[in-house]
Amino acid sequence: MSIKDQVIAIIAEQAMLEPSDIQMENTLEDIGIDSLGLVESIFAIEETFDISVPFNANDPSAGDFDISSVAAIVAAVEKLKSEQAA
């Protein structure tokens, strides 16, 4: 399973949707993920990929982890994984 597919599966689970219902251009708000769901998604991503996500739950827009869309989250996870492998 690719990073993209795994991230979409995590987000879909939090939104209680099927992965096929998630589009790359969706924002988390579009699919009904609130701040608690976002935090749970971040924890699930960290656990699944064994990475540390630079994310501040008190100020989600701050930091280097882009949560503006599903595509941005996938790209951020791919970047963190590649940095970890280097």
Summary of the structure (lengths in Angstrom):
residues: 86
radius of gyration: 11.8
end to end distance: 21.2
largest distance: 35.1
contacts: 231
relative contact order: 0.19
helix: 55%
strand: 0%
